[in-house]
Each structure stands twice: as structure tokens, then as C-alpha cells.
Amino acid sequence: MIAPSSLGLASTYPLHLMEKQWSKTLKILKNQVTLANYKTWFSKTALESVDEENIVINVPSGFIKQQLSTKYIDDLAKAVEESFGKSLHIELRVDSSLDTKGGISSEPDLELDFEVRAPDVSQTGLNPKYSIENFMVGLSNNLAYAAAQAVINNPGTSYNPLFIYGGTGVGKTHLMHAVGNALIQKNPHLKIIYCSSEKFMNDFIQSIQTKRTGDFRAKYRNCGLLLIDDVQFISGRDSTQEEFFHTFNELQAKNAQIILTSDRPPNEIQKLEGRLASRFQGGLMVDIQLPDFDTRIAIIKARCREKGDIVPEECIILIAELVETNARELEGKLMQIIQIAKLSNQELNPAFIRNYLGKPQPSSIKLDHKKVFSEINRYFNTKMADITGPRRKKELVLPRQLAMYLLYEECKIPYERIGDLLGGRDHTTILHGVDKIRTASGTDREIQRVLIELKQALTA
């Protein structure tokens, strides 16, 4: 209840009317946000006073005041305006006594008891085995790791969105899950949504078919952390991109943290709307490359400790030297080697490993030019006419120059012949393109990643 002496402002509303309008405000909020968010942030608020221009709302703690001020102030303002019939300036005050008692708090039939529970990771879709502690850090992923740590310490403010990209099996999903697991340990009430872009799309389509788009939006737009894996697959899906655009905007306006993963940076995702690409690039973009030698050694040692397997140091070093691939395939090869040694009752030594893995393939292999064109077109979603034709569109420059470089370095085709294959281009154009990629491959991490993935595809 409100004691007249406690009013910080001269109230112009009768007490019974204030109770009625505040009750209406809470009902509106309950429909606007999820029940969990309502119980966490609004259930123990109480109306202190209201006049023609201002409304004072008491909250039980400084933490809840901060959350309401940064993430839910717009929802609160809309509900107040709708119930009181005018836009009012909102002032939030801390009243710790509200933990045990309320003021004008809610309608009688609302169930507002909220039990603090341990975080239930199974409800989030997160994999509990992925943690920030067991993520192997090296030169290939140290920037992404540092960004993840910053997000854990300051979600919604440090880097929002955080866009992690790289090839398959390099640890993008691991890092995404690790952030989610760390944040839910810090705040058990944090609503987390993790899903693939395909699930987001399927949920949206189903909501249209069942006429429940409101439920879909209530789910995806009222969370504190949204994790979308393989976001590149929404490209070309116009209605899904439209919905994701509005979801992204609403979450970002509430300072909800957004983390996205992709196999390539936004500007290389074909048929991705410009406004989405712009927003994806508006936070921090970090790439994860294939693990370097030292990181591969660390991965092997960590997996051996995890499984309780004993592998001699010289064997670990040899496996790291011979298996120059992503973390997932490296772990797979390690498990195969250990299991075959156990089943055949052989000693794990360098000779056994060399016999199983064979010699590393040379970096330069004689290839057919048709395969180079095929892989370039598959990777960049282009056509032969795009690569060999006269068009000088910006998005065609990189795939065309990569084709020149690979045809020269891997297929050992002379400049003049490459010019013929690329639609009759002059050999000086080919020379320039090859030099451009050769120079970039020594300094540009993105070019390095693309070349590694293309070479892997060509020698597969």
C-alpha cells in the first residue's frame, strides 16, 4: 500500500484508481514479455506515486533497477502509457523491503511466487561439455577467444553482435556454447535461445502456417542471449530475413546479446540483404582459422587427458605434424589411431603412426583446371560465365583472382594459357591477379583461410 507521507511527488490520482491502473499496467507487461521475465523483473515492483507528468516505481534491488533501465524500459513505458492514457516520465527507486512485501503490485489472480533454481542448461539447447575453460587457444583463434571473454564479462555492451566465422570444425560452435554456458552460470534466470538458422526459419514458417506468429515473436524477441548457428543459410530466404531483421533490431535495442556463426564473413554471403549484412558487421567480426601446430599439440594432449589415454610425446608431435586439418578431424584421427593400436595390440610409436597416416601430401599437386573452376564456383556460388566473362563487378574480383592464382600455382599453367581460359584476358592481367593473391596470402588472414579451404577441397 502507499502511505501518503511516502509520496515523493504530489499524487493527482485517487488511491483506488492508481491500484486499478497499475494492475492494468502489469497485465499488459505480462502479455508483452515471457512469464519467466515477468516473474523475474516485474513481479515485485510496486507503484510509489504518479502525477500528471511522472510515475515513480519501486523495485526490490539495484540489479533489477539496472535491468529494467537498460533492457525493459521501452516495454514498461508502453505499458504505462497504455494504462494511464498518457506518456509519463518513469523513475525507478530501490526499496529492498519489496523482497518480502509489495506495494500496489499486481492483480490477485497472478501467480507471482518465483523460486530461485540452479541453472538448467538442458532447457537452453546448449551443450554443457563446451566451456570456455576447455577451449584450446592458439594463434588461429586467440582473437575470437578474447572477444568471447569480453562478452561473458559485459553481455550486450562489449561486442553486439559478435559474429564468428571460419571453416568447418574449427571451434565456432564450441565458443558460442561456451559463452552461453558461462552466462547462465552467472545469471540462472537469463533466457537463452540457441538454435541453427534452419530451426529459426522452420519455426517462423510453422508460425505462419498455424497463425501463431505472435508466439514466435514472443519466443525469439524476449531473450537475453540469442545464439544462431550457421546464419549463412538464411540467405535467399526473403521472408525469413525480414523477420530476422526485426528480431535483431528489437533485441539489440534491449541490449540483449546476439552471437552469430557462419562459414564466411557477411560480405561474402550470397543473397544476404544489405541491411542484415550491415548489422552483422556493426559489432565485432572475428575469424577462426585452422589450428596451428602448437594448438594441434594442445588439442591432442587435452583429448588424451579427457579420455585417459596415454600417448608418447613424440607420437603427439608426429600426429600434429602429419594431420594439418581442423580440430574435429584431428580428434577423429587421434581416436582412430588409439583404437586401432588397442585392437591390434600394437605399440603406439612413430613407425605405427607413419604407417597409419602415411606421408603428408605435398602442398602443390598437379590439378585439372576444370576442377579449380568447379571449386571456385561452388565456394563463391558463382557460374563459369561470371569468372570467365567480361563483367567487372566488385564481388567477382576475388574469385577471379583466386582462380588465376590456383591455376598458376597448383596447375602450373602459363599466364598466357590462363588468360585464354579466363575469356581471353591479357597475360599482364593474370600476372597482376596472381601477385595480388600471393601478397595477400602472407598478410591477410581471410585470404589465408579461403586458400586453405579451397586447397583442401581440391585435394580431397
N, C-alpha and C positions, 0 to 999 in steps of 0.2 A: 504494500500500500504506500501511498505518497503522503508524507507528513507535510502540512503547509509550510512549516518553518524550514523544511529542507529544500524548498524550491529555489534554484539558483536564478530562475527567471520568473517574471510575473506571469502566471498561467492565465490564459484567456479562455481555457476550455473547462467546463464543469468536470468534476472527477469521473462521473459515470460515463460521460461522452469520451473522455480520454481513455478509459478502460475499454470501451467499445471499439474505438478507432485503433488502439494499439493491438487489440485482439485480432482485428481485421488485418493489420499490417503483418502479424505473424502468420496468419493463414496464407496470405499472398506469398510470403517468403517460403513457406513450406512447399508451395506448388512450384516455386521458381528453382529451388535447389534440391539436391538429393536429401533423403531423410537423414542420412549419416551426417552430412554437412549441416543440416538444420539443427540436429541434436548437439553437434559439437560447438557450433559458433553462435547460434541464436537462442537456444532453449532457455538459457539462464540470463538472458538480457532482461532489463526492466526499464520501463519508461519513467524518467525522473520528472520532466516537465516539458511543456510545449506552449509557445505563444504564436503570434502572427507570423514570425519570421524564423524562429529557431525551435529545434527539438533537442532535448538532452536525454541520452540513453545511457544507462549504467550497464557495465559489463563486469564479469567476475574477476578478470585478471588482465594484466598488461599485455600478455601474449595474445589473448583473444582480441583485445583492442587493436593490436598491430595487424592481426589477420583480417579483421573486419575493415580496417582503414585501407589496406592495400589490395585485398582480393575481392571483397564483397560490398564495398561502399556503394557501387552503382546499383546492385540489387536492392540494397537497403534504401537508397534514395528513391528508386522507382516505387517500391512498396509503400513508403511513407507518403509519397506524392499521391498515389492512387487512393490510399485510405483516408488521408486528411484533406484531399482535394486541392492541394497546392504544393509547390516546391518549397521545402524547408531546409535551412542550414542545419546539418547534423553535427552534434558534439557528443563524443564518446567519453565517458568518465569511468574510472575503475572503482568498483565497490566490492571488495573481497567478501563481504558478508553474503553476496548472492550465491556463493557456493553452497550455502545451507538454507538460504531463504530467498524468495523472489519478491519483486515489487509487482507492478501491473505486468504480468509476464506472458500469459497465454490463455487460450480458451480451455475450459475444464476438461474437455474430452481428449486433449492431446496427450499422448504418452511420451513424457519427456525424460524419463529416467535414462541415464547414459552410463553404462558400465565401462570402465577403462579395461581394455583387454590387451593381452600381448599381441604383437603384430601377426596377422595370419597371411603369410606370403602366398599360400596356395590360392587365395581368393584374387590375387592380382595377376596371375598368369606368369609371374616371374619364376625363374629357375634359381632355387636357393644355393645351388652349388657354384654359381657365378658370383664372386665377390671381388671387391677392389683389392683385397689382400692377395688373392691367388692369380691376379692378372700379371703376366710376365712383361716387365717393362724393358724396352731397349730403344735404340736409335730410331727404329722403324715406327714406334708408336708412343714415344715419350710426350709428344705434344698433346695427343688425344688423351693420354692418361692424366696429364696436368689439368686439362680442361674438365675432365670428369671430376677430379678432386675439387675444382673450383665450384662446380655445380652442386656437389654434395654439401659444401660449406655455405653456399649462398644460392639456393634454388630460386629460379625466377628472376634473378637480378644479374648474376655474373655473365652468363652466356645464354641468351634465349632468343632463338632456338640454338641448340647445339646440334650441328649437322656433321655426322661421322661417315666418311666414305672410304671405300677400299675394296679390293677383290674378295673373293670368297675365302672363308676360313682364316681370316687374319685377326679376328677378335672383336669385330664391331658389335655383334650381339652380346658377347661376354661383357663388354664395357657398359653397354646400355643396361643390361640386367643388374650389373654391379652397382650402378648409380641408384637404380630403383630399390635394391635390397638395402643399401646404406641409408637411403632417405626414410624408408619405412621403419627402420630400426630407431632412427632419430625421432620420428613422429608416427606412432602407430595408427593415428586417425587420418593420416594422409591418404586421400583417394588416388589410387594409381591405376591407370589403364595402359596395359601393354598389349599390342596386337600387331599383326602384319598389315600392310596396306591392303592386301586381298581381303582380310577379315573386315576391315573398315568399309571397304567397298561392298562386300556381301551384306553386311549389317544394314548399310544405307539402302541397298536395293530391296532388301526384305521389308524395311520400314515403309518404303513407298508402296509395296505390294499389299501390305497389311494395314495401310493408312495409320501408321504409328510413328511418323517422323518426329513428333513431339517427344516420344520416349527415347528415340535415337539421340536427339539433340540433348536431352536431359542427361543422358549417359555420358556422352563424349565432351560436353561443354561444361560439366561441373566436376572437374577433377583438378587435383593439384599438380599432377605429373602425367603427361601423355607421352608414351613411348611408341613410335611407329617404326617397324622394321621394314626394310626394302621399299622405301617410299617411291622408288622409281617406277613401280608397277601401276601407279595411278595415272601415269602419262597416257594421254589419248582418251581418257575417260572423262568427258566434259562435265557431266552432272556430278560425278564424284569429286572432281577437282573444285567445282563450285562449292559443294558442301564443305569440303576440307578447308577451303579458303576462309569461309565464315567461322568454322570451328577454330581454326588457327587464330584468327583475329580476336575472337571472344576470349579465348584462353590467355592470349598474350596481354590483353587489356587487364586481366585479373592477376597478372604476374604469375600465372601457372607455368611451370617449367615444361618445355617441349624439347624432346630429343628425337632426332630422326637418323636413320641409317640408309645408305644407298651404296650401290656398287660404283657410282661415279658422281662427280660434283653436279650441282643443279644445272649449270650452263651446258652440260653435255647430255642431259636427259631429254631425249627427243619428245616432242609434242607435250612438253610441260608448259602450262600457261606462264606467261611472263610475270604476272603479278605474284604467282606462287614462287617462281624461281627467285624473284626479288626478295620475298620474305624469307626464304630458306637461306639466302646469302646475307640477311640482315643481322644475324647473330654471329656465331663463330663456326667456320668450316675447318675441319681437321681431317687429314687423311691418315690411314694406317696402311703401311706397306708390308710386303713380305718380310718375315723376321730375318734380321742379320745373323751372322754366325754366332755371336755371343748370346743373342736372345734364343737361338735354337738350342744352344747348350743348356741355358737356364730352363727352357721348356721341358727338355728331356729329363733333366735332373728332378724337376718338380713332379713330373708324372711318375717317375720311378719311386719317389718318396711316397706319393699318394697311393700307389698300388703295392708298395712294399717290395718292389723288385730291386735286385742288386745287379747293376751293370758296371763293369770296369770303366774307369775314367777314359782310357784310351779308346774304348768302344764308343763311349758317348761322343767324344771328339770326332771320331770317324763318321758316325751317323750324321752328325751336324754338318760335316763337310760334304757328304755324298747326297744328302736329302735337302736340296735347296728349294723348299716349297713352303706352303702356308702351314700354320700351326696345326690345323686339323689333320692334314695329310701326314705331317711329321709325326704326330701322336699315333696315327694309324700304322705307319711303317714301324715305329718303335714297338707297338704291341704285337705286330706280326712277327717281328724278329724274335722277341722274347718267347712267344708262344711256340714258334717253330723249333727254337732251341730246346725248349722244355719237352715238347712232344717227341723230338728225335733224339733226346738225351745227349745233345751236343753242348760243348763248352762255348760260352759267349766269348769270342776273341776276334781280333781284326780280320783274320782269314775267313771266318764264318760270315762275318758281316759283308766283306767284299764279295764273297761268293753269292750271297743272297741278293745284295743290291746291285752288283755289277759295277762297272766303271761309270763315272759321271759322264753324261753326254757332252760333247764339245759344244761350245757356245755358238758356233757358226755351222749350220747344216745346210747342205745343198737342197734347195726347195724349188718347187714348181711355182712360177709366177701366178698361175691361176689360184693356187691355194692362198697366196698372200692377198690377192684381191678379195677372195671369198671371206677371209677372216677380217679384213679391214671393213668390208661392208656389213658383216654380221655384228662387229663390235660397235660401229657407229650408226648402225641402222640406215645405211646408205645403199645406193644402187650403182652398178657399173657406170651408168650414164653420168652419175654425179661425179665420180672420181675421174673419168676419162674425158668428160665433156668440157665445154668452154666456160661454163658458169664460174664466177669468181666470188661466190657467196662466202662470207666470213666463216661459217660453220663447216665449209668444205676444205679450208686451207690445211688444217691439222691432219685429217685423214689422208689427204692427197700427199702431203709431205712425208707422212709416216710410210705410205706406200713406196715413195721414191727411196727412202732410207732402207727399208727392208728388202726391196728388190736389188738394191746395190750391195748392201752388207751381207745379206743372207743368201740371196740367189746368185750373187756375183755377176749380175747383168750389167753391161756397159751403159754409160749415160745415154748414148745415142739410142740404144735399143729401148731403154726405159722411156725415153721421150716418145718413141713410136707407140709403145704400149699405152701411154697416157694421152693418147689422142693427137700425136704429132707435135708435142712440145719440144722446144729448143733444148739442147743439152746443157746450156748455161742455167736454164730454169731448174733442171734436175740437180745440177751441181749445187745451186743455192739451197734447194729444199733439203738435200742430204746434209749439207753443212749446218743448216738451221737445226735439224733434229740432233745431229751429232753434238753440237754445242749445248743445246738444251738438256740433253741426256746427262750431262755432267753436273748441272746445277739445279734443274727443275725437277722437284720430287714427283710432280704429277706426270711429267713425260716419262720419267723412270718407271713409274708404276704401270703406265699404259704399255710401254715397250716390253716389260717383264710379262704382262698378261698376254700380249699378242704373241710373243715368242713361245710362251708355254702352250698356247693354242696351236701354233704352227708345228710344234714338235710332238704334240700329243698323239 
